[in-house]
Amino acid sequence: MTDPTAIQPSELDQLPDRDPEETAEWQASLDAVTEAAGPHRAAYLMRRTLERAEGNGLALPKLLETDYVNTIPTAAEPTVDGDEEMERRITAWNRWNAAAMVTRGAKHGVGGHIATFASAAWLYETGFNHFFKGKEADGSGDQLYIQGHASPGIYARAFLDGRLNEAHLDNFRQEAGGNGLPSYPHPRRLPWLWEFPTVSMGLGPLSAIYQARFNRYLTNRSIKDVSASHVWAFLGDGEMDEPESTAALALASREGLDNLTFVINCNLQRLDGPVRANFKIVQELEAQFRGAGWNVIKSLWGNAWDELFRLDTTGALVRRLRQVPDAQVQTYQTRDAAYIRQDFFGSDPALVELAKLLSDDKILECFHLSRGGHEARKVYAAYKAAVEHKGAPTVILAQTVKGHTLGSGFASKNANHQMKKLSTDEFKQMRDLLELPIKDSDFVDGVVPYGHPGADSPEVRYLQERRAALGGPAPARRTQPLAPLPAPADKAFAAFDKGSGSQNVATTMAFVRLVKDLVRDKTSGKRWVPIVPDEARTFGMESLFPSLGIYSPKGQTYEPVDRDQLMYYKEAKDGQILNEGITEAGSMADFIAASTAYSTHGEQMIPFYIFYSMFGWQRTADQMWQLGDQLGRGFLVGATAGRTTLTGEGLQHADGHSPVIAATNPAALSYDPAFAYEVATIVKDGLRRMYGEAAPGEDQNVFYYLTVYNEPIPQPAKPAATGIDEGIVKGLYRFNTAESAGVQVNAANAARIQLLGSGTAIHWVLEAQKLLAEEWGVAADVWSATSWTELRRDALEADAALLRGEDRVPFLRQALQGAEGPVLAVSDYMRQVPDQIAQWVEQDYSSLGADGFGLSDTRAAARRHFGVDAQSIVVAALAQLARRGEVPASAVKEARARYGL
């Protein structure tokens, strides 16, 4: 009897069935095929039907996996537009020289990687010969994100085309002498060749997506038409484990970035062993990318497999390929034909029969050598399909063998990533396999020779002709001589000099007001790129929405809920703001693309990225190092900064250490301004240095990091004393003295102390100055320390100059020269921040800071907890003076009791 409460299958369908009888017929047909031809045939028909439906644009859930075969069948492959034999010889030379370079370097103990390029050689060579556009091509050429461990192969190609010589190759990983090659793609170390640093795994794919997106941004905002540029990212299958590698896949699909191609070298190995030992990484990646909306092209098997697939009349071969885990595929690479017959073919009667038709040589050719990523025609077909695909980004999953052509000692061995050299005999085997005209006598004293067919050889002429047709050498980084951007009108900066009177203004708001004025500049205003990770309203930036617009390639396809308000949420195709959602990593990738547009596209852009300070350096410091390596320029702004300013937010939001991390980055100029006019002065100087007329000897390839606060306080006027601007930029100036502050010191011959404060701490210092004078008869001078880090760097440079015999005094010592009494430095960061300068302060030095974890409470309670409030500063100052005998020791105890400390 049927249970009347049971839910029938049709009831689970939210869509009404207009013809249940027809539906039943389709279902019955599937049942009949399953019964008559078996489940494999039924599954085959279902997959093909779904593929047809998808191809016809029917609204169905995507088929996330396809069979473990090539997406493009051999019969559909286009003819390669070039001389395949010539390209084979070129690739052979590059394989040889890459291995020779690393092996020769091994005698110096510098290491290097051989196996990665050996597996990926055709992935690069096919692109260089046919697809990668150089800087002289339309737009800005293509942007190439080269897999870091493949760098020897790129150097080998640059050697073949004359951009490097043998001396360069012999100095691989030996840069100290000035004629070396960096280990990986490092633009700062080799700025004429490398554009993008990629060896911090996961950052390459993330950056490539945002670079492709920024290219669209430049085009849509009419800054420069770079619609002809294509972004290529070369990645390892193991690298895809990094969360950053796949963090922005949906963005690329959502915005239809068909100017982007990922090429994932699926050699099935990472650094220590298989990527997915018990699974299949290609299938996993296919499902991940297809699910995210990407076009997926698989290039798995070479031409030798064509015969096997023709003989597979039952589908048993395809089924078996889907079953075998990656670690077993790797094992086949190292075993003989008998093992493969038994383990691979012996699992199915149909495969046993198929194997009887195959010779041992054929089996070994297929399982040892023939992979889609090792054959130029397969790679060419995949690349051509990728660049012709419209509406979505493409990922190419190319199967290769790690260590291919390096001999049985390398191919598919778990340890091959750590193997740094080949023996002479292995090189001779490699020479014979690649058919290179290198004689045994060329090996002198056991040293492997470099190989070169000659500067006027057919190979070199062909290579150079192909590159000329594609727009010049690649990869290549070029910084065109750009006219300095005219400085904005002084009034935008001078507006902050008079202070805010009685109005409370936080320095975060002061920065936003400044930028709001600067983006109106007729010359440089359009070049500002505001970047924010979904916290614009937190930082008071919503006023920029209607005036600048939020960038969206689709514009605004809806009516915003707040359209009737003055500051409504406006999206536009030519919008200027990049509002990235909740992703600091994506925002940093935006910043890197914008900050290097001067070299990538010959267009100076001025990015500023404003973020919760706690979630900047702590979360994305690796990308900030990438930014410095890529020679980026712009303004990073850590808003709601400091340990104690975030009322109630507590431990995870309380930033007491970002300046410490920033100090480790040589390209970061780190500032902790206290007042609005300091913010304006620093930004003005940053624009001059990075985009205007830099002074002789100044490095333009820097970026500025400013901490700004959300604590509304009346902003003072800029002091009228001379040298204030210099002090703000260099890191220290005297804000006032006890006398100029107008505080009454009720004591003759009063003790004096110098109070240094940065950021929001300056306000507690000023209050302490008043308490010291009125309650303890101590005169205190107050200094604003805008940059502890820049003071330290200047002092380090002065020390180095002294060792060279030059007479130079650090700016810090010059500024404090003659300052009476000890020095007490105060910061809303851990004491390590102000203590950076301690060794160069001639006076007695002490510091206060917010060490430890944050906590949730009022600002006043947090400052008392950390011992940095005005009363705590007073006690610390009295203790410092008491140690010098300048105030009675009893004053310290009395002060503690009076203030309840």
Secondary structure, DSSP 8 states (H G I E B T S, - for coil): ---TTS--GGGG-SS--S-HHHHHHHHHHHHHHHHHH-HHHHHHHHHHHHHHHHHTT----------SS-SS-GGG----SS-HHHHHHHHHHHHHHHHHHHHHHHTTT-----HHHHHHHHHHHHHHHHT---TTSSTT--EEE--GGGHHHHHHHHHHTTSS-HHHHHTBT--TTSS-B-SS--TTTSTTT------STTHHHHHHHHHHHHHHHHHHTTS---TT--EEEEEETGGGGSHHHHTTHHHHHHTT-TTEEEEEEE-SB-SSSBSSTTS-HHHHHHHHHHHTT-EEEEE-B-GGGHHHHHH-SSSHHHHHHHHS-HHHHHHHTTS-HHHHHHHTGGGSHHHHHHHTTS-HHHHHIIIII-BGGG-HHHHHHHHHHHHH--SS-EEEEEE--TTTTS-TTTTT-TTGGG-----HHHHHHHHHHHT----GGG-BTTB-------TTSHHHHHHHHHHHHTTS-SS--------------THHHHTTTT--TT-EE-HHHHHHHHHHHHTT-TTTGGGEEEEESS-TTTTT-TTHHHHH-EE-TT---S--TTTTSTT---EETT--BEE--S-HHHHHHHHHHHHTHHHHTS---EEEEEEEGGGTHHHHHHHHHHHHHTT--EEEEEES-SSSSSTTT-GGG--S-HHHHHHT-TTEEEE---SHHHHHHHHHHHHHHHHS---TT--SS-EEEEE-----EE------STTHHHHHHHT-EEEE-TTTTT----STT--EEEEEE-TTHHHHHHHHHHHHHHHH--EEEEEE-S-HHHHHHHHHHHHHHHHTT-----HHHHHHTT--S-EEEE-SS-TTTGGGGGGG--S-EEEE---S----S-HHHHHHHHT-SHHHHHHHHHHHHHHTTSS-THHHHHHHHHHT-
